[in-house]
Amino acid sequence: MIQTSLDIATIRKDFPILNRKVNGQPLVYLDNAATSQTPQQVIDVIVDYYQGYNANIHRGVHSLSQEATDAYEMARKKIQEHFNIATPKEVIFTSGTTHGINLVATGFSSFLKKGDEVMVSAMEHHSNIVPWQMLCERTGANLKVIPMNLDGELVMEEYHKLLSDRTKLVFCNHVSNALGTINPIEEIIEAAHNVDAAVLIDGAQAAAHIKPDLQALDVDFYVVSAHKMCGPTGVGILYGKEEWLKKLPPYQGGGEMIAEVTFEKTTYADLPHKFEAGTPNICGGIAFGAALDYMNGIGFEALTQYEDELVAYATQQLLSIEGLKIYGTAQRKTSVISFNIEGIHPYDIGTILDKLGIAVRTGHHCAQPIMDFYKIPGTVRASFSFYNTKEEVDKLVAGVKRAKGMLE
Ligand SMILES: *Cc1c(COP(=O)(O)O)cnc(C)c1O
């Protein structure tokens, strides 16, 4: 049975959207890997900002601007503490994971030469493949792929064999959004550092479920999006070690990122502002801080333990359906169940589930190479958060059974 000290019914009241109906049925939201829902506490922070102190930051001497600047910088500090980052200088606000990855990939153009190697894992999100292909095209570096096995785990022996003094950069997601695999990033980082390669970890899927200690991990770069962890869309962070961020050229030119500008020469602002050109998503940054407060206020560990129990229960229940196959059966996984039923297209299952008010994702989940690996067009993906319940899992299982009955 699912055990938790949390009062999930009370937690659910914080999420107004969970009260709504879809196609006449109570919403069962199981698409948390695409985006999570937003608690009222975070929505209130967004409303307060626009009602009370909307102003541009770091510029005005007036009070409103000062209030907005203080709140934004306070959010940066909360993020710094949550991820155990050494200094707020190493927290760069971005528009999200994709932005953070492109910032690093573009910056690395000046460090790579022909014959160098960039390594990515076989289970990457498209946003984590294309920027590296573009980087390789610009520099003449070669892209290498860390293979995976049928359980959806990286083949670490192959990774160690692929590493050499040509390897300059390794990229891997912490948790796969398509399979839920938790990758052994500690081992990946340590081995890459042994050949002096830098490591960027995509934490977009992990950060809602795992609280990484970025100093202990000794990772060079780590990226997340707020909208996958109870925050708003359009904001995230790039963590970078100070020494790397000093070396990396700015990504965009504009206001806020300069120290001095003349037509002859511009000098750049200090970290973190060097990478924060233009007016940022001020309200989004503040709300990201509030989202972390919300989860930490309940207790991050308790939330993730409950999620793990829920996923274990859902896995067991789904496997009782004949012909159902789960993709991604790694030893260490979290929050995501990708599955198909023999002979039925995932899209058809998703359509019937939607009629029942159950929101799942169908398709390739922005990870086409994984689908090619399994030789399938896509999967049905149910992904869980701490506000989901055992009853919702039961509805999913009943819905899948019903869909199977109608489609067979
Ligand atoms: C969602 C996701 C991304 C992309 O995040 P954006 O917020 O769309 O930039 C990248 N990688 C993984 C693993 C994801 O789950």
The ligand as a Tripos MOL2 file, in Angstrom:
@<TRIPOS>MOLECULE
LIG
   15    15     1     0     0
SMALL
NO_CHARGES

@<TRIPOS>ATOM
      1 C1         11.3890   19.3770  -20.7700 C.3       1 LIG1
      2 C2         12.7640   18.9430  -21.0360 C.ar      1 LIG1
      3 C3         13.6530   19.7570  -21.7610 C.ar      1 LIG1
      4 C4         13.2370   21.0480  -22.3760 C.3       1 LIG1
      5 O1         12.8620   21.9900  -21.4410 O.3       1 LIG1
      6 P1         12.2810   23.4080  -21.9120 P.3       1 LIG1
      7 O2         11.6650   23.9600  -20.6650 O.co2     1 LIG1
      8 O3         11.2740   23.1200  -22.9830 O.co2     1 LIG1
      9 O4         13.4200   24.2160  -22.4110 O.co2     1 LIG1
     10 C5         14.9380   19.3050  -21.9250 C.ar      1 LIG1
     11 N1         15.3510   18.1360  -21.4110 N.ar      1 LIG1
     12 C6         14.5360   17.3230  -20.7140 C.ar      1 LIG1
     13 C7         15.0510   16.0360  -20.1510 C.3       1 LIG1
     14 C8         13.2170   17.7010  -20.5060 C.ar      1 LIG1
     15 O5         12.4000   16.8980  -19.8050 O.3       1 LIG1
@<TRIPOS>BOND
     1     1     2 1
     2     2     3 ar
     3     2    14 ar
     4     3     4 1
     5     3    10 ar
     6     4     5 1
     7     5     6 1
     8     6     7 2
     9     6     8 1
    10     6     9 1
    11    10    11 ar
    12    11    12 ar
    13    12    13 1
    14    12    14 ar
    15    14    15 1
@<TRIPOS>SUBSTRUCTURE
     1 LIG1         1 GROUP 0 **** ****
